[in-house]
């Protein structure tokens, strides 16, 4: 998507910034390269480049002479360099007169997903008398927000994932009923074919986890390491995917079932707690969107975790409450996190993200995962919410 330079400049002036300095070397900053349109396979980016969007005036860039055309599609002028002395001089000229710029930097690496500029480059910029501040909210606004078409692609992907989830639970129940051996891996591979049927792509096969496997949030079965699907055990499905059209965004859901007529007491109690935690997070987002108040990612995580801690499950939390959704399943926007990191970025209109509290034990784990989209004046869940563990 072309950079909206006037909109970026308005945002810079509102935040009292002199500019936004995009920088990349050899793919080290995928946020900057994505915003500059330097996608993998279409440009060789083996040398350092800079692109400055000033709060006032024309953008300007620095490129290596052997890759001098990489920034041609962007507004403004560029200077080509060859040797390191030319680069040093060009960078000094580029930053002349500036005092405060945004970069993909996070103080103390508080948000590692954003912290893409290496320490040496930070030293080079600061050595020229420049204060560097985080570009977190700029990335949110100009890279991580969804267009109407992207929202539609997400909704279509979400609907497809729910259909695949239903097919998977049905297949698991049928196999147990018919005394036919079906492993986690077998079911996972069936689901992979259903992704193809639905026209979805993903970066991974889905999570299919039975019993103790579900106690590992990132468990993936293999042909050699997998469990059989049996009665009266928790069966957790976590699946994510997007459509194949360019700029489509992901959907990502998790549901839990038990093959049997009753749910064991401990999983049922744990699942009730994560449902309450999830809905507390949803309520907070919805109220903030309606009232227009700023809401930070860490606040949503804190609201969900307080519910789990009050229910006695604090020691069984292993991950944050949610993550940004984008063209990658873990997008570049705000994460709902005050556990693994302290994400103080705002949930801005146009943001899509998951809410997925979970608790994990030696013999089972439970997680409920839904997706939300924040609009200009409201926020909504984009699929059904699971209210209790399914009996299959």
Secondary structure, 3 states (H helix, E strand, C coil): CCCCHHHHHHHHHHCCCCEEEEEECCCCCHHHHHHCCCCECCECCCCCEEEEEECCCCCEEEEEHHHCCCCCCCCCEEEEECCHHHHHHHHHHHHCCCCEEEECCCHHHCCCCCCCCCHHHHHHHHCCCCEEEECHHHHHHHCCCCCHHHHHHHHHHHHHHHHHHHHHHHHHHHHHHCCCCCEHHHHHHHHHHHHHHHCEECCCCCEEEEHHHHHCCCCCCCCCCCCECCCCCEEEEEEEEEECCCCCCCEEEEEEEECCCCCCHHHHHHHHHHHHHHHHHHHHHHHHHHHCCCCEHHHHHHHHHHHHHHCCCHHHCCCCCECECCCCCCCCCCCECCCCCCCCCECCCCCEEEECCEEECCCCEEECEEEEEECCCCEEECCCCCCCCEEC
